[in-house]
Amino acid sequence: MNVYLFDWGDTLMVDFPQNTGKMCEWETVEAIAGAKETLAVLSRKAKIYIATGAADSTEQEIKSAFERVELSQYISGYFCKENIRLEKGTAAFLNAIISTLAIPVTNITMVGDSFVKDIEPAISVGITPIWFTPNSVQIAPDNIRTIKRLSELT
């Protein structure tokens, strides 16, 4: 079984910088362009989980935000500070997820927009990283796959 771990803010849903508090309570929520189509395709052959650093939202509140943009039906579960009890951006956070999933690390791919919080920790524990850089001109190391659009995953 293959697994995709996706970051939440600015990877699958727009993180509007002017908004504060829980995303599920924001007046406006929006999926990233291509998220629904990409998750629909990927979920046919892999399990999809969210691995987020959102510290002020519970697992249910995160799911609620995904329900509002019609992505929740593709997601098998949500890993966050509430249920992992660790900060995202660390090897320990990802190791806790690996332990929970109980599958070989070689079957896991991490997709995220933050090199420091998504890509570096994934590399450190042996997870395949994919750096989502829709607006970035940063150059990735040669061994890191980058994508500009989520549809590049399908």
KOLVO-798504 format. One record per atom (N, C-alpha, C): residue number from 1; chain; x negated, y negated, z negated. Coordinates in nm, 4 decimals, always signed. Each point is the difference from the previous one (the first is absolute). Example, Ala and Ser with C-alpha at 12.3 -4.5 7.8 and 13.67 -1.06 7.14 Angstrom:
2
   pos   unit          u          v          w
     1      A    -1.3190    +0.5690    -0.7800
     1      A    +0.0890    -0.1190    +0.0000
     1      A    -0.0900    -0.1200    +0.0000
     2      A    +0.0350    -0.1050    +0.0720
     2      A    -0.0820    -0.1190    -0.0060
     2      A    +0.0770    -0.1090    -0.0730
***
This chain:
154
   pos   unit          u          v          w
     1      A    -0.0837    +0.1186    +0.0000
     1      A    +0.0837    -0.1186    +0.0000
     1      A    -0.0882    -0.1250    +0.0000
     2      A    +0.0295    -0.0926    +0.0886
     2      A    -0.0700    -0.1272    +0.0019
     2      A    +0.0804    -0.1041    -0.0757
     3      A    -0.0719    -0.0919    -0.0637
     3      A    +0.0616    -0.1049    -0.0798
     3      A    -0.0581    -0.1347    +0.0401
     4      A    +0.0882    -0.0980    +0.0116
     4      A    -0.0419    -0.1387    +0.0182
     4      A    +0.0346    -0.0766    -0.1271
     5      A    -0.0987    -0.0697    -0.0542
     5      A    +0.0231    -0.0946    -0.1077
     5      A    -0.0014    -0.1387    +0.0628
     6      A    +0.1044    -0.0750    -0.0203
     6      A    +0.0068    -0.1356    +0.0529
     6      A    -0.0007    -0.1004    -0.1134
     7      A    -0.0767    -0.1061    +0.0191
     7      A    +0.0122    -0.1164    -0.0853
     7      A    +0.1382    -0.0597    +0.0251
     8      A    +0.0462    -0.0834    -0.0926
     8      A    +0.1331    -0.0583    +0.0132
     8      A    -0.0057    -0.1388    +0.0633
     9      A    -0.0451    -0.0985    -0.0770
     9      A    +0.0031    -0.1389    +0.0445
     9      A    -0.0944    -0.0282    +0.1155
    10      A    +0.0532    -0.0553    +0.1050
    10      A    -0.0714    -0.0366    +0.1222
    10      A    -0.0531    +0.1197    +0.0780
    11      A    +0.0450    +0.1196    -0.0365
    11      A    -0.0276    +0.1186    +0.0809
    11      A    +0.1313    +0.0547    +0.0557
    12      A    +0.0984    +0.0224    -0.0883
    12      A    +0.1319    +0.0443    +0.0472
    12      A    +0.1082    -0.1063    -0.0165
    13      A    -0.0182    -0.0891    -0.0976
    13      A    +0.0961    -0.1083    -0.0196
    13      A    -0.0745    -0.1316    -0.0141
    14      A    +0.0625    -0.1068    +0.0485
    14      A    -0.0613    -0.1325    -0.0052
    14      A    -0.0031    -0.0488    -0.1451
    15      A    -0.1181    -0.0401    -0.0449
    15      A    -0.0168    -0.0559    -0.1338
    15      A    +0.0007    -0.1524    +0.0135
    16      A    +0.1196    -0.0586    -0.0128
    16      A    +0.0127    -0.1446    +0.0148
    16      A    -0.0689    -0.0686    -0.1177
    17      A    -0.1072    -0.0761    +0.0262
    17      A    -0.0791    -0.0569    -0.1100
    17      A    +0.0762    -0.0992    -0.0877
    18      A    +0.1055    -0.0615    +0.0528
    18      A    +0.0763    -0.0968    -0.0788
    18      A    +0.0937    +0.0675    -0.0996
    19      A    +0.0226    +0.1297    +0.0150
    19      A    +0.0903    +0.0726    -0.0894
    19      A    -0.0764    +0.0575    -0.1180
    20      A    +0.0664    +0.0016    -0.1143
    20      A    -0.0583    +0.0600    -0.1196
    20      A    +0.0987    +0.1006    -0.0563
    21      A    -0.0481    +0.0818    -0.0898
    21      A    +0.0863    +0.0998    -0.0624
    21      A    +0.0128    +0.1252    +0.0849
    22      A    +0.0998    +0.0774    -0.0314
    22      A    +0.0204    +0.1303    +0.0632
    22      A    +0.0537    -0.0156    +0.1431
    23      A    -0.0638    +0.0663    +0.0950
    23      A    +0.0404    -0.0121    +0.1399
    23      A    +0.1448    +0.0435    +0.0214
    24      A    +0.0469    +0.0979    -0.0765
    24      A    +0.1373    +0.0483    +0.0180
    24      A    +0.1024    -0.1090    -0.0309
    25      A    -0.0407    -0.1041    -0.0732
    25      A    +0.0905    -0.1092    -0.0369
    25      A    -0.0168    -0.1236    +0.0881
    26      A    -0.0960    +0.0014    +0.0921
    26      A    -0.0206    -0.1147    +0.0877
    26      A    +0.1229    -0.0200    +0.0873
    27      A    +0.0284    -0.1258    +0.0311
    27      A    +0.1126    -0.0306    +0.0872
    27      A    -0.0203    +0.0618    +0.1377
    28      A    -0.1215    -0.0097    +0.0513
    28      A    -0.0314    +0.0537    +0.1320
    28      A    -0.1114    +0.1030    -0.0116
    29      A    +0.0228    +0.1172    +0.0561
    29      A    -0.1047    +0.1022    +0.0118
    29      A    -0.0075    +0.0402    +0.1465
    30      A    -0.1192    +0.0403    +0.0419
    30      A    -0.0186    +0.0296    +0.1424
    30      A    -0.1052    +0.1088    +0.0170
    31      A    +0.0295    +0.0944    +0.0867
    31      A    -0.0982    +0.1033    +0.0343
    31      A    -0.1015    -0.0587    +0.0978
    32      A    -0.1207    +0.0511    -0.0041
    32      A    -0.1031    -0.0362    +0.0976
    32      A    +0.0454    +0.0515    +0.1371
    33      A    -0.0289    -0.0749    +0.1033
    33      A    +0.0376    +0.0394    +0.1366
    33      A    -0.0485    +0.1418    +0.0298
    34      A    +0.0903    +0.0833    +0.0467
    34      A    -0.0332    +0.1371    +0.0387
    34      A    +0.0022    +0.1002    -0.1137
    35      A    +0.0247    -0.0443    -0.1238
    35      A    -0.0050    +0.0917    -0.1144
    35      A    +0.1047    +0.1110    +0.0112
    36      A    +0.1236    -0.0364    +0.0318
    36      A    +0.1066    +0.1007    +0.0031
    36      A    -0.0270    +0.1055    +0.1071
    37      A    -0.0362    -0.0433    +0.1185
    37      A    -0.0259    +0.0937    +0.1093
    37      A    -0.1209    +0.0897    -0.0315
    38      A    -0.1029    -0.0590    -0.0573
    38      A    -0.1208    +0.0758    -0.0324
    38      A    +0.0279    +0.1044    -0.1077
    39      A    +0.0683    -0.0405    -0.1071
    39      A    +0.0305    +0.0950    -0.1074
    39      A    +0.0937    +0.1099    +0.0487
    40      A    +0.0924    -0.0345    +0.0882
    40      A    +0.0913    +0.1017    +0.0548
    40      A    -0.0779    +0.1088    +0.0721
    41      A    -0.0990    -0.0387    +0.0787
    41      A    -0.0816    +0.0975    +0.0736
    41      A    -0.0903    +0.0783    -0.0950
    42      A    -0.0723    -0.0701    -0.0866
    42      A    -0.0945    +0.0668    -0.0909
    42      A    +0.0704    +0.0961    -0.0956
    43      A    +0.1199    -0.0371    -0.0457
    43      A    +0.0691    +0.0825    -0.0998
    43      A    +0.0468    +0.1337    +0.0566
    44      A    -0.0021    +0.0156    +0.1318
    44      A    +0.0360    +0.1287    +0.0604
    44      A    -0.1093    +0.1047    -0.0192
    45      A    -0.1237    -0.0453    -0.0176
    45      A    -0.1112    +0.0950    -0.0087
    45      A    -0.0866    -0.0171    -0.1251
    46      A    +0.0359    -0.0971    -0.0849
    46      A    -0.0790    -0.0254    -0.1206
    46      A    +0.0901    -0.0561    -0.1090
    47      A    -0.0480    +0.0081    -0.1229
    47      A    +0.0692    -0.0647    -0.1116
    47      A    -0.0590    -0.1390    -0.0166
    48      A    +0.0865    -0.0945    -0.0335
    48      A    -0.0413    -0.1389    -0.0149
    48      A    +0.0266    -0.0441    -0.1432
    49      A    -0.1017    -0.0594    -0.0606
    49      A    +0.0105    -0.0530    -0.1356
    49      A    -0.0487    -0.1437    -0.0007
    50      A    +0.0477    -0.0755    -0.0965
    50      A    -0.0465    -0.1361    -0.0216
    50      A    -0.0998    +0.0030    -0.1152
    51      A    -0.1130    -0.0660    +0.0192
    51      A    -0.1015    -0.0149    -0.1052
    51      A    -0.0199    -0.1501    -0.0180
    52      A    +0.0637    -0.0556    -0.1015
    52      A    +0.0023    -0.1448    -0.0165
    52      A    -0.0599    -0.0466    -0.1317
    53      A    -0.0526    -0.1182    +0.0046
    53      A    -0.0530    -0.0639    -0.1197
    53      A    +0.1017    -0.0899    -0.0673
    54      A    +0.1226    -0.0031    +0.0508
    54      A    +0.1031    -0.0861    -0.0591
    54      A    +0.0162    +0.0328    -0.1479
    55      A    -0.0351    -0.0956    -0.0834
    55      A    -0.0015    +0.0248    -0.1437
    55      A    +0.1319    -0.0325    -0.0685
    56      A    +0.0835    -0.0833    +0.0641
    56      A    +0.1232    -0.0412    -0.0675
    56      A    +0.1247    +0.0705    +0.0512
    57      A    -0.0160    +0.1001    +0.0854
    57      A    +0.1147    +0.0750    +0.0519
    57      A    -0.0091    +0.1456    -0.0429
    58      A    +0.1152    +0.0553    -0.0382
    58      A    +0.0070    +0.1420    -0.0330
    58      A    +0.0108    +0.0812    +0.1296
    59      A    -0.0157    +0.1298    -0.0115
    59      A    +0.0147    +0.0874    +0.1155
    59      A    +0.1375    -0.0197    +0.0655
    60      A    +0.1055    -0.0077    -0.0799
    60      A    +0.1352    -0.0177    +0.0535
    60      A    +0.0164    -0.1363    +0.0671
    61      A    -0.0614    -0.1039    -0.0556
    61      A    +0.0090    -0.1332    +0.0606
    61      A    -0.0746    -0.0053    +0.1334
    62      A    -0.1105    +0.0711    +0.0080
    62      A    -0.0743    +0.0074    +0.1263
    62      A    +0.0860    +0.0713    +0.1043
    63      A    +0.0587    +0.1121    -0.0396
    63      A    +0.0885    +0.0738    +0.0912
    63      A    +0.1152    -0.0889    +0.0458
    64      A    +0.0539    -0.0782    -0.0900
    64      A    +0.1107    -0.0899    +0.0319
    64      A    -0.0398    -0.1012    +0.1074
    65      A    -0.1210    -0.0533    -0.0089
    65      A    -0.0479    -0.0933    +0.1026
    65      A    -0.0090    +0.0696    +0.1356
    66      A    -0.0501    +0.1242    +0.0013
    66      A    -0.0098    +0.0758    +0.1251
    66      A    +0.1381    +0.0343    +0.0559
    67      A    +0.0973    +0.0229    -0.0885
    67      A    +0.1366    +0.0250    +0.0452
    67      A    +0.0562    -0.1219    +0.0726
    68      A    -0.0315    -0.1188    -0.0484
    68      A    +0.0531    -0.1234    +0.0599
    68      A    -0.0463    -0.0186    +0.1443
    69      A    -0.1180    +0.0541    +0.0357
    69      A    -0.0492    -0.0132    +0.1380
    69      A    +0.0104    +0.1322    +0.0765
    70      A    +0.0760    +0.0941    -0.0546
    70      A    +0.0290    +0.1284    +0.0639
    70      A    -0.1232    +0.0829    +0.0318
    71      A    -0.0941    +0.0015    -0.0958
    71      A    -0.1192    +0.0847    +0.0151
    71      A    -0.0014    +0.1163    -0.0985
    72      A    +0.0813    -0.0062    -0.1043
    72      A    -0.0094    +0.0982    -0.1085
    72      A    +0.0259    +0.1434    +0.0441
    73      A    +0.0795    +0.0184    +0.1057
    73      A    +0.0306    +0.1373    +0.0428
    73      A    -0.1236    +0.0735    +0.0527
    74      A    -0.1066    -0.0722    +0.0308
    74      A    -0.1219    +0.0624    +0.0523
    74      A    -0.1042    +0.0256    -0.1087
    75      A    +0.0266    -0.0471    -0.1201
    75      A    -0.1012    +0.0014    -0.1054
    75      A    +0.0302    +0.1094    -0.1019
    76      A    -0.1013    +0.0829    -0.0271
    76      A    +0.0162    +0.1125    -0.0919
    76      A    -0.0200    -0.0376    -0.1460
    77      A    -0.0672    -0.1117    -0.0249
    77      A    -0.0227    -0.0399    -0.1387
    77      A    -0.0800    -0.1282    -0.0084
    78      A    -0.0080    -0.0520    -0.1218
    78      A    -0.0626    -0.1297    -0.0242
    78      A    -0.0977    +0.0121    -0.1159
    79      A    -0.1242    -0.0394    +0.0220
    79      A    -0.1019    -0.0006    -0.1048
    79      A    -0.0314    -0.1447    -0.0348
    80      A    +0.0147    -0.0328    -0.1277
    80      A    -0.0205    -0.1374    -0.0446
    80      A    -0.0555    +0.0012    -0.1422
    81      A    -0.0269    -0.1182    -0.0524
    81      A    -0.0554    -0.0099    -0.1349
    81      A    +0.0924    +0.0641    -0.1033
    82      A    +0.1309    -0.0127    +0.0191
    82      A    +0.0956    +0.0552    -0.0963
    82      A    -0.0150    +0.1517    -0.0150
    83      A    -0.0145    +0.0718    +0.1106
    83      A    -0.0026    +0.1464    -0.0110
    83      A    -0.1402    +0.0609    +0.0051
    84      A    -0.0985    -0.0734    +0.0499
    84      A    -0.1374    +0.0515    +0.0027
    84      A    -0.0762    -0.0436    -0.1255
    85      A    +0.0397    -0.1154    -0.0552
    85      A    -0.0626    -0.0553    -0.1210
    85      A    -0.1439    -0.0457    +0.0220
    86      A    -0.0317    -0.0296    +0.1252
    86      A    -0.1330    -0.0497    +0.0354
    86      A    +0.0144    -0.1128    +0.1004
    87      A    -0.1019    -0.0832    +0.0089
    87      A    -0.0003    -0.1094    +0.0967
    87      A    -0.0361    +0.0528    +0.1385
    88      A    +0.0700    -0.0496    +0.1010
    88      A    -0.0359    +0.0329    +0.1374
    88      A    -0.1330    -0.0671    +0.0325
    89      A    -0.0705    +0.0569    +0.0952
    89      A    -0.1283    -0.0564    +0.0399
    89      A    -0.1156    +0.0728    -0.0641
    90      A    +0.0315    +0.1103    -0.0658
    90      A    -0.1029    +0.0801    -0.0668
    90      A    +0.0059    +0.1442    +0.0493
    91      A    -0.1130    +0.0666    -0.0148
    91      A    -0.0034    +0.1425    +0.0322
    91      A    +0.0938    +0.0767    -0.0922
    92      A    +0.0096    -0.0421    -0.1258
    92      A    +0.0850    +0.0693    -0.0969
    92      A    +0.1467    -0.0015    +0.0434
    93      A    +0.0470    -0.1121    +0.0531
    93      A    +0.1378    -0.0111    +0.0480
    93      A    +0.0257    +0.1034    +0.1098
    94      A    -0.0901    +0.0049    +0.0981
    94      A    +0.0176    +0.0952    +0.1102
    94      A    -0.0204    +0.1443    -0.0455
    95      A    -0.0932    +0.0228    -0.0916
    95      A    -0.0186    +0.1364    -0.0512
    95      A    +0.1248    +0.0492    -0.0722
    96      A    +0.0701    -0.0890    -0.0700
    96      A    +0.1249    +0.0381    -0.0664
    96      A    +0.1054    +0.0389    +0.1030
    97      A    +0.0047    -0.0722    +0.1113
    97      A    +0.0938    +0.0334    +0.1079
    97      A    -0.0365    +0.1345    +0.0623
    98      A    -0.1281    +0.0197    +0.0272
    98      A    -0.0466    +0.1274    +0.0572
    98      A    +0.0391    +0.1158    -0.0907
    99      A    -0.0204    -0.0177    -0.1290
    99      A    +0.0344    +0.1034    -0.0974
    99      A    +0.1502    +0.0284    +0.0007
   100      A    +0.0815    -0.1034    +0.0077
   100      A    +0.1455    +0.0156    +0.0020
   100      A    +0.0458    +0.0725    +0.1267
   101      A    -0.0574    -0.0372    +0.1131
   101      A    +0.0394    +0.0607    +0.1267
   101      A    -0.0489    +0.1436    +0.0128
   102      A    -0.1118    +0.0300    -0.0648
   102      A    -0.0569    +0.1356    +0.0011
   102      A    -0.0203    +0.0539    +0.1413
   103      A    -0.0584    -0.0831    +0.0862
   103      A    -0.0374    +0.0435    +0.1345
   103      A    -0.1447    -0.0403    +0.0238
   104      A    -0.0656    +0.0616    +0.0962
   104      A    -0.1390    -0.0369    +0.0277
   104      A    -0.0118    -0.1463    +0.0413
   105      A    -0.1014    -0.0663    -0.0515
   105      A    -0.0218    -0.1413    +0.0296
   105      A    -0.0183    -0.0227    +0.1502
   106      A    -0.0478    +0.1006    +0.0704
   106      A    -0.0199    -0.0116    +0.1447
   106      A    +0.1320    -0.0125    +0.0762
   107      A    +0.1123    +0.0283    -0.0665
   107      A    +0.1320    -0.0114    +0.0629
   107      A    +0.0667    -0.1340    -0.0288
   108      A    -0.0710    -0.0913    -0.0669
   108      A    +0.0597    -0.1269    -0.0416
   108      A    -0.0640    -0.1154    +0.0761
   109      A    +0.0847    -0.0921    +0.0467
   109      A    -0.0438    -0.1221    +0.0682
   109      A    +0.0568    -0.1186    -0.0764
   110      A    -0.0834    -0.1003    -0.0250
   110      A    +0.0440    -0.1233    -0.0659
   110      A    +0.0052    -0.1111    +0.1027
   111      A    +0.1157    -0.0668    +0.0110
   111      A    +0.0164    -0.1124    +0.0913
   111      A    +0.0266    -0.1246    -0.0842
   112      A    -0.0856    -0.0999    +0.0164
   112      A    +0.0193    -0.1223    -0.0767
   112      A    -0.0700    -0.1185    +0.0615
   113      A    +0.0379    -0.1188    -0.0472
   113      A    -0.0541    -0.1240    +0.0558
   113      A    -0.1161    -0.0576    -0.0801
   114      A    -0.0271    +0.0539    -0.1177
   114      A    -0.1081    -0.0526    -0.0835
   114      A    -0.1202    +0.0939    +0.0029
   115      A    -0.1124    -0.0522    +0.0484
   115      A    -0.1199    +0.0837    +0.0033
   115      A    -0.0408    +0.0405    -0.1407
   116      A    +0.0082    -0.0951    -0.0940
   116      A    -0.0453    +0.0242    -0.1374
   116      A    +0.0955    +0.0913    -0.0768
   117      A    +0.1304    -0.0197    +0.0140
   117      A    +0.0969    +0.0758    -0.0808
   117      A    +0.0516    +0.1270    +0.0659
   118      A    -0.0107    +0.0094    +0.1327
   118      A    +0.0516    +0.1172    +0.0710
   118      A    -0.1114    +0.0855    +0.0609
   119      A    -0.0862    -0.0635    +0.0761
   119      A    -0.0971    +0.0736    +0.0818
   119      A    -0.1186    +0.0508    -0.0813
   120      A    -0.0648    -0.0876    -0.0758
   120      A    -0.1163    +0.0433    -0.0795
   120      A    +0.0346    +0.1116    -0.0991
   121      A    +0.1093    -0.0119    -0.0776
   121      A    +0.0339    +0.1105    -0.0914
   121      A    +0.0303    +0.1302    +0.0747
   122      A    +0.0662    -0.0099    +0.1155
   122      A    +0.0293    +0.1208    +0.0788
   122      A    -0.1288    +0.0695    +0.0411
   123      A    -0.0950    -0.0771    +0.0490
   123      A    -0.1294    +0.0566    +0.0399
   123      A    -0.0676    +0.0673    -0.1191
   124      A    +0.0067    -0.0649    -0.1148
   124      A    -0.0719    +0.0507    -0.1182
   124      A    +0.0509    +0.1353    -0.0486
   125      A    +0.1270    +0.0333    +0.0307
   125      A    +0.0544    +0.1291    -0.0441
   125      A    +0.0176    +0.0988    +0.1149
   126      A    -0.0388    -0.0378    +0.1213
   126      A    +0.0055    +0.0919    +0.1132
   126      A    +0.1280    -0.0043    +0.0808
   127      A    +0.0855    -0.1001    -0.0250
   127      A    +0.1226    -0.0178    +0.0784
   127      A    -0.0361    -0.0716    +0.1301
   128      A    +0.0627    +0.0408    +0.1092
   128      A    -0.0212    -0.0664    +0.1287
   128      A    +0.0639    -0.1383    -0.0038
   129      A    -0.0783    -0.1075    +0.0227
   129      A    +0.0570    -0.1341    -0.0038
   129      A    +0.0371    -0.0516    +0.1387
   130      A    +0.1083    -0.0761    +0.0061
   130      A    +0.0345    -0.0750    +0.1206
   130      A    +0.0315    -0.1423    -0.0450
   131      A    -0.0797    -0.0931    +0.0488
   131      A    +0.0107    -0.1393    -0.0408
   131      A    +0.0944    -0.0738    +0.0939
   132      A    +0.1116    -0.0477    -0.0552
   132      A    +0.1006    -0.0748    +0.0748
   132      A    -0.0381    -0.1478    -0.0039
   133      A    -0.0415    -0.0524    +0.1151
   133      A    -0.0512    -0.1373    +0.0070
   133      A    +0.0711    -0.0787    +0.1101
   134      A    +0.1299    -0.0281    -0.0162
   134      A    +0.0746    -0.0640    +0.1085
   134      A    -0.0473    -0.1408    +0.0348
   135      A    -0.0510    -0.0724    -0.0968
   135      A    -0.0384    -0.1395    +0.0234
   135      A    -0.1469    -0.0254    -0.0284
   136      A    -0.0746    +0.1045    -0.0213
   136      A    -0.1375    -0.0161    -0.0446
   136      A    -0.0989    +0.0052    +0.1150
   137      A    -0.1048    -0.0766    -0.0157
   137      A    -0.1106    +0.0069    +0.0955
   137      A    -0.1200    +0.0687    -0.0647
   138      A    +0.0220    +0.0538    -0.1210
   138      A    -0.1076    +0.0701    -0.0683
   138      A    -0.0394    +0.1246    +0.0785
   139      A    -0.1275    +0.0288    -0.0022
   139      A    -0.0520    +0.1182    +0.0687
   139      A    -0.0138    +0.1118    -0.1030
   140      A    +0.0576    +0.1136    +0.0323
   140      A    -0.0084    +0.1147    -0.0898
   140      A    -0.1281    +0.0765    +0.0247
   141      A    -0.0489    +0.0690    -0.1032
   141      A    -0.1122    +0.0912    +0.0226
   141      A    +0.0369    +0.1022    +0.1073
   142      A    -0.0994    +0.0525    +0.0678
   142      A    +0.0224    +0.0929    +0.1117
   142      A    +0.0829    +0.1230    -0.0374
   143      A    -0.0092    +0.0431    -0.1254
   143      A    +0.0686    +0.1229    -0.0402
   143      A    +0.1434    -0.0249    -0.0473
   144      A    +0.0504    -0.1232    +0.0142
   144      A    +0.1346    -0.0332    -0.0457
   144      A    +0.0890    -0.0302    +0.1205
   145      A    +0.1086    +0.0737    +0.0112
   145      A    +0.0971    -0.0277    +0.1064
   145      A    +0.0826    -0.1223    -0.0401
   146      A    +0.0167    -0.0913    +0.0936
   146      A    +0.0850    -0.1160    -0.0238
   146      A    +0.1157    +0.0020    +0.0998
   147      A    +0.1125    -0.0558    -0.0443
   147      A    +0.1155    -0.0159    +0.0884
   147      A    +0.0535    -0.1421    -0.0161
   148      A    +0.0524    -0.0533    +0.1076
   148      A    +0.0618    -0.1327    -0.0018
   148      A    +0.1528    +0.0090    -0.0097
   149      A    +0.0547    +0.1147    +0.0437
   149      A    +0.1447    +0.0239    -0.0032
   149      A    +0.0257    +0.1378    -0.0623
   150      A    +0.1049    +0.0101    -0.0787
   150      A    +0.0334    +0.1291    -0.0619
   150      A    +0.0269    +0.1066    +0.1041
   151      A    +0.0521    -0.0394    +0.1158
   151      A    +0.0316    +0.0974    +0.1048
   151      A    -0.1232    +0.0748    +0.0489
   152      A    -0.1194    -0.0522    -0.0271
   152      A    -0.1227    +0.0698    +0.0385
   152      A    -0.0191    +0.1293    -0.0776
   153      A    +0.0774    +0.0209    -0.1061
   153      A    -0.0099    +0.1230    -0.0779
   153      A    +0.0727    +0.1174    +0.0646
   154      A    +0.0876    -0.0285    +0.0964
   154      A    +0.0820    +0.1075    +0.0559
   154      A    -0.0561    +0.0553    +0.1296
***
